[in-house]
Amino acid sequence: ISVLLAAWCSLRQGEALGLQRRDIIGLESGSPRLRIERQWNQKAVPPGYTTPKSGAAREVTIPTALVPVIRDHLDIYVADDKDAPVFPSPIEPGKPISQTNHNKAWAAARVAAGLPSFRFHDLRHTGLTLYAQQGATLAEIMERGGHSDVEVAMRYQHAAEDRARRLADSLPRRAIRKGPGQHPYWPGPSSYVTRGELSRVRARGSICRSFFLPIRGFAR
């Protein structure tokens, strides 16, 4: 499940490998969360746990759909001790799997999936981009990703805005039904509007105004 957690909880590889049983909380309460307090640092001498890259712990919500998979993984692969690694080494179960062996497993998985150049870190990028596309604020993106640099977090927001722009630009193209002498965005083929149709248009305009005016006032 390291792939699922890295993508949907926006984890760095070291953060995923540094997870312990006690870091997965709320599975039974209906509010599953992941506490990220450490990373497994393969470059340390000797390799061991260090603080996360941002230097601070954080807590992220876990998508509810992952709960059954996480429960199964904990039952099958993880020892009962609260400090047991979520991804234990097959050689030293009290320690996490090494980044080297994890990379080997990931390399085989991505080739099997037809994505030979897809990095493990790209899972985190994917998760944060999708999170931004759901409407997350800059502060929410920074909190979920453990960013201390605003500019880094803004990249995901810009990616979401670019997608929103492409979607918005596609709307008129879906509505165009251009006929002789008609405005290109006129929704119907008729060259005139009946009194009933005009009343409905005015009614829709009133509804739109009543909806957007409070937002405009709030924005000020």
C-alpha positions as a Markdown table, in Angstrom:
| # | Residue | x | y | z |
|---|---|---|---|---|
| 1 | Ile | 0.0 | 0.0 | 0.0 |
| 2 | Ser | 3.0 | 2.3 | -0.1 |
| 3 | Val | 1.9 | 3.4 | -3.6 |
| 4 | Leu | -1.7 | 4.2 | -2.4 |
| 5 | Leu | -0.5 | 6.2 | 0.6 |
| 6 | Ala | 2.2 | 8.1 | -1.3 |
| 7 | Ala | -0.4 | 9.1 | -3.9 |
| 8 | Trp | -3.5 | 9.8 | -1.8 |
| 9 | Cys | -1.8 | 11.1 | 1.3 |
| 10 | Ser | 1.0 | 12.9 | -0.6 |
| 11 | Leu | 3.9 | 11.3 | 1.1 |
| 12 | Arg | 7.6 | 11.4 | 0.2 |
| 13 | Gln | 9.2 | 8.0 | -0.1 |
| 14 | Gly | 11.2 | 8.4 | 3.2 |
| 15 | Glu | 8.0 | 9.5 | 5.0 |
| 16 | Ala | 6.1 | 6.4 | 3.7 |
| 17 | Leu | 9.0 | 4.1 | 4.8 |
| 18 | Gly | 9.2 | 5.8 | 8.2 |
| 19 | Leu | 5.5 | 5.1 | 9.1 |
| 20 | Gln | 4.9 | 3.1 | 12.2 |
| 21 | Arg | 1.7 | 1.4 | 13.4 |
| 22 | Arg | 0.9 | 4.2 | 15.9 |
| 23 | Asp | 0.9 | 6.7 | 13.1 |
| 24 | Ile | -2.3 | 5.3 | 11.5 |
| 25 | Ile | -5.1 | 6.6 | 13.7 |
| 26 | Gly | -8.9 | 6.8 | 13.6 |
| 27 | Leu | -9.6 | 3.7 | 11.4 |
| 28 | Glu | -12.4 | 2.7 | 13.7 |
| 29 | Ser | -13.8 | 6.1 | 14.5 |
| 30 | Gly | -14.7 | 7.0 | 10.9 |
| 31 | Ser | -12.0 | 9.8 | 10.8 |
| 32 | Pro | -8.9 | 8.0 | 9.5 |
| 33 | Arg | -5.7 | 10.1 | 9.7 |
| 34 | Leu | -2.0 | 9.6 | 9.1 |
| 35 | Arg | 0.5 | 11.2 | 11.5 |
| 36 | Ile | 3.8 | 12.0 | 9.8 |
| 37 | Glu | 6.5 | 12.5 | 12.5 |
| 38 | Arg | 9.6 | 10.9 | 10.9 |
| 39 | Gln | 11.2 | 9.7 | 7.8 |
| 40 | Trp | 13.5 | 6.7 | 7.1 |
| 41 | Asn | 16.7 | 8.3 | 6.0 |
| 42 | Gln | 18.8 | 5.9 | 4.0 |
| 43 | Lys | 21.6 | 8.5 | 3.6 |
| 44 | Ala | 22.1 | 8.8 | 7.4 |
| 45 | Val | 25.1 | 7.1 | 8.9 |
| 46 | Pro | 24.0 | 4.6 | 9.9 |
| 47 | Pro | 20.6 | 4.6 | 8.1 |
| 48 | Gly | 17.8 | 5.5 | 10.6 |
| 49 | Tyr | 14.8 | 7.7 | 11.5 |
| 50 | Thr | 15.1 | 11.5 | 11.1 |
| 51 | Thr | 12.7 | 14.3 | 11.2 |
| 52 | Pro | 10.6 | 14.9 | 8.0 |
| 53 | Lys | 12.1 | 17.1 | 5.3 |
| 54 | Ser | 10.1 | 20.1 | 6.3 |
| 55 | Gly | 11.4 | 19.8 | 9.9 |
| 56 | Ala | 7.9 | 19.5 | 11.4 |
| 57 | Ala | 5.4 | 16.8 | 11.9 |
| 58 | Arg | 2.0 | 16.9 | 10.3 |
| 59 | Glu | -1.3 | 15.0 | 10.1 |
| 60 | Val | -3.2 | 14.3 | 6.9 |
| 61 | Thr | -6.6 | 12.8 | 6.4 |
| 62 | Ile | -6.8 | 9.4 | 4.8 |
| 63 | Pro | -9.4 | 8.8 | 2.1 |
| 64 | Thr | -12.1 | 6.5 | 3.5 |
| 65 | Ala | -11.8 | 4.2 | 0.6 |
| 66 | Leu | -8.3 | 3.1 | 1.7 |
| 67 | Val | -9.4 | 2.0 | 5.1 |
| 68 | Pro | -10.1 | -1.7 | 4.2 |
| 69 | Val | -6.8 | -2.0 | 2.4 |
| 70 | Ile | -4.9 | -0.5 | 5.3 |
| 71 | Arg | -6.6 | -2.8 | 7.8 |
| 72 | Asp | -5.7 | -5.8 | 5.8 |
| 73 | His | -2.1 | -4.7 | 5.5 |
| 74 | Leu | -1.8 | -4.0 | 9.2 |
| 75 | Asp | -3.2 | -7.4 | 10.0 |
| 76 | Ile | -1.1 | -9.4 | 7.6 |
| 77 | Tyr | 2.3 | -7.6 | 7.5 |
| 78 | Val | 2.7 | -5.4 | 10.6 |
| 79 | Ala | 3.6 | -6.5 | 14.1 |
| 80 | Asp | 1.4 | -5.5 | 17.0 |
| 81 | Asp | 3.9 | -3.2 | 18.7 |
| 82 | Lys | 3.0 | 0.5 | 18.3 |
| 83 | Asp | 6.4 | 1.3 | 16.9 |
| 84 | Ala | 6.4 | -1.5 | 14.4 |
| 85 | Pro | 7.2 | -0.3 | 10.9 |
| 86 | Val | 4.3 | -0.3 | 8.5 |
| 87 | Phe | 6.7 | -1.5 | 5.7 |
| 88 | Pro | 9.0 | -3.9 | 7.6 |
| 89 | Ser | 12.3 | -5.3 | 6.2 |
| 90 | Pro | 12.1 | -9.0 | 5.3 |
| 91 | Ile | 15.6 | -9.3 | 6.8 |
| 92 | Glu | 15.2 | -7.2 | 10.0 |
| 93 | Pro | 11.4 | -6.9 | 10.7 |
| 94 | Gly | 12.1 | -4.3 | 13.4 |
| 95 | Lys | 13.3 | -1.9 | 10.8 |
| 96 | Pro | 11.7 | -0.6 | 7.7 |
| 97 | Ile | 12.5 | -2.0 | 4.3 |
| 98 | Ser | 15.5 | -0.3 | 2.8 |
| 99 | Gln | 15.0 | 2.4 | 0.2 |
| 100 | Thr | 17.1 | 0.3 | -2.2 |
| 101 | Asn | 14.9 | -2.8 | -1.9 |
| 102 | His | 11.8 | -0.6 | -2.1 |
| 103 | Asn | 13.1 | 1.0 | -5.3 |
| 104 | Lys | 13.6 | -2.4 | -6.8 |
| 105 | Ala | 10.0 | -3.4 | -6.1 |
| 106 | Trp | 8.8 | -0.1 | -7.4 |
| 107 | Ala | 10.8 | -0.4 | -10.6 |
| 108 | Ala | 9.3 | -3.8 | -11.3 |
| 109 | Ala | 5.8 | -2.5 | -10.6 |
| 110 | Arg | 6.0 | 0.5 | -12.8 |
| 111 | Val | 7.4 | -1.5 | -15.7 |
| 112 | Ala | 4.5 | -4.0 | -15.3 |
| 113 | Ala | 2.1 | -1.0 | -15.3 |
| 114 | Gly | 3.6 | 0.3 | -18.6 |
| 115 | Leu | 5.1 | 3.4 | -16.9 |
| 116 | Pro | 8.8 | 2.7 | -16.9 |
| 117 | Ser | 9.9 | 6.3 | -16.3 |
| 118 | Phe | 7.3 | 7.1 | -13.6 |
| 119 | Arg | 9.2 | 8.0 | -10.4 |
| 120 | Phe | 7.9 | 7.1 | -6.9 |
| 121 | His | 7.9 | 10.8 | -6.1 |
| 122 | Asp | 5.6 | 11.4 | -9.0 |
| 123 | Leu | 2.9 | 9.7 | -6.9 |
| 124 | Arg | 3.1 | 12.6 | -4.4 |
| 125 | His | 2.9 | 15.2 | -7.2 |
| 126 | Thr | -0.2 | 13.4 | -8.6 |
| 127 | Gly | -1.9 | 13.4 | -5.3 |
| 128 | Leu | -1.2 | 17.1 | -4.5 |
| 129 | Thr | -2.3 | 18.1 | -8.0 |
| 130 | Leu | -5.6 | 16.3 | -7.7 |
| 131 | Tyr | -6.0 | 17.7 | -4.2 |
| 132 | Ala | -5.6 | 21.2 | -5.6 |
| 133 | Gln | -8.1 | 20.5 | -8.4 |
| 134 | Gln | -10.7 | 19.7 | -5.8 |
| 135 | Gly | -10.5 | 23.3 | -4.7 |
| 136 | Ala | -7.9 | 23.1 | -1.9 |
| 137 | Thr | -6.5 | 26.5 | -0.7 |
| 138 | Leu | -2.8 | 27.3 | -0.8 |
| 139 | Ala | -2.6 | 26.8 | 3.0 |
| 140 | Glu | -4.3 | 23.4 | 2.7 |
| 141 | Ile | -1.9 | 22.3 | 0.0 |
| 142 | Met | 1.1 | 23.4 | 2.1 |
| 143 | Glu | -0.3 | 21.6 | 5.2 |
| 144 | Arg | -1.0 | 18.3 | 3.4 |
| 145 | Gly | 2.3 | 18.3 | 1.5 |
| 146 | Gly | 4.4 | 19.4 | 4.4 |
| 147 | His | 5.7 | 22.4 | 2.5 |
| 148 | Ser | 7.5 | 25.3 | 4.1 |
| 149 | Asp | 8.0 | 27.1 | 0.8 |
| 150 | Val | 4.9 | 28.8 | -0.6 |
| 151 | Glu | 6.2 | 28.9 | -4.1 |
| 152 | Val | 6.5 | 25.1 | -4.2 |
| 153 | Ala | 2.9 | 24.7 | -3.1 |
| 154 | Met | 1.7 | 27.3 | -5.6 |
| 155 | Arg | 2.9 | 25.0 | -8.5 |
| 156 | Tyr | 0.0 | 22.6 | -7.6 |
| 157 | Gln | -2.5 | 25.5 | -7.4 |
| 158 | His | -1.3 | 26.8 | -10.8 |
| 159 | Ala | -1.7 | 23.3 | -12.3 |
| 160 | Ala | -5.3 | 23.2 | -11.0 |
| 161 | Glu | -6.0 | 26.7 | -12.4 |
| 162 | Asp | -4.6 | 25.6 | -15.8 |
| 163 | Arg | -7.0 | 22.7 | -15.8 |
| 164 | Ala | -9.9 | 24.8 | -14.7 |
| 165 | Arg | -9.1 | 27.2 | -17.6 |
| 166 | Arg | -9.1 | 24.4 | -20.1 |
| 167 | Leu | -12.4 | 23.1 | -18.8 |
| 168 | Ala | -14.0 | 26.6 | -18.9 |
| 169 | Asp | -12.7 | 27.2 | -22.4 |
| 170 | Ser | -14.3 | 24.0 | -23.6 |
| 171 | Leu | -17.8 | 25.1 | -22.4 |
| 172 | Pro | -18.7 | 27.5 | -25.2 |
| 173 | Arg | -17.5 | 25.0 | -27.8 |
| 174 | Arg | -20.1 | 22.5 | -26.5 |
| 175 | Ala | -22.8 | 25.1 | -26.7 |
| 176 | Ile | -22.1 | 26.6 | -30.2 |
| 177 | Arg | -25.0 | 26.0 | -32.7 |
| 178 | Lys | -24.2 | 28.8 | -35.1 |
| 179 | Gly | -26.7 | 29.5 | -37.9 |
| 180 | Pro | -26.9 | 32.3 | -40.6 |
| 181 | Gly | -26.8 | 35.7 | -38.9 |
| 182 | Gln | -26.7 | 34.3 | -35.4 |
| 183 | His | -24.3 | 35.1 | -32.6 |
| 184 | Pro | -21.8 | 32.2 | -32.3 |
| 185 | Tyr | -22.8 | 31.5 | -28.7 |
| 186 | Trp | -26.6 | 31.8 | -29.1 |
| 187 | Pro | -27.9 | 28.6 | -27.7 |
| 188 | Gly | -30.8 | 27.9 | -30.0 |
| 189 | Pro | -31.5 | 27.9 | -33.8 |
| 190 | Ser | -34.4 | 30.3 | -33.7 |
| 191 | Ser | -33.9 | 34.0 | -34.8 |
| 192 | Tyr | -36.5 | 35.3 | -32.4 |
| 193 | Val | -37.6 | 34.8 | -28.8 |
| 194 | Thr | -41.2 | 34.4 | -27.7 |
| 195 | Arg | -42.6 | 36.3 | -24.7 |
| 196 | Gly | -42.6 | 33.1 | -22.6 |
| 197 | Glu | -39.0 | 32.4 | -23.4 |
| 198 | Leu | -38.1 | 36.0 | -22.6 |
| 199 | Ser | -39.8 | 35.6 | -19.2 |
| 200 | Arg | -37.8 | 32.5 | -18.5 |
| 201 | Val | -34.5 | 34.2 | -19.4 |
| 202 | Arg | -35.3 | 37.1 | -17.1 |
| 203 | Ala | -36.2 | 34.7 | -14.3 |
| 204 | Arg | -32.9 | 32.9 | -14.7 |
| 205 | Gly | -31.2 | 36.2 | -14.7 |
| 206 | Ser | -32.8 | 37.1 | -11.3 |
| 207 | Ile | -31.7 | 33.7 | -9.9 |
| 208 | Cys | -28.2 | 34.3 | -11.1 |
| 209 | Arg | -28.1 | 37.8 | -9.6 |
| 210 | Ser | -29.5 | 36.6 | -6.3 |
| 211 | Phe | -26.8 | 33.9 | -6.1 |
| 212 | Phe | -23.8 | 36.0 | -7.2 |
| 213 | Leu | -24.4 | 39.3 | -5.5 |
| 214 | Pro | -23.7 | 38.0 | -2.0 |
| 215 | Ile | -20.5 | 36.5 | -3.3 |
| 216 | Arg | -19.5 | 39.8 | -4.9 |
| 217 | Gly | -20.1 | 41.6 | -1.6 |
| 218 | Phe | -18.1 | 39.0 | 0.3 |
| 219 | Ala | -15.2 | 39.3 | -2.1 |
| 220 | Arg | -15.0 | 43.0 | -1.3 |
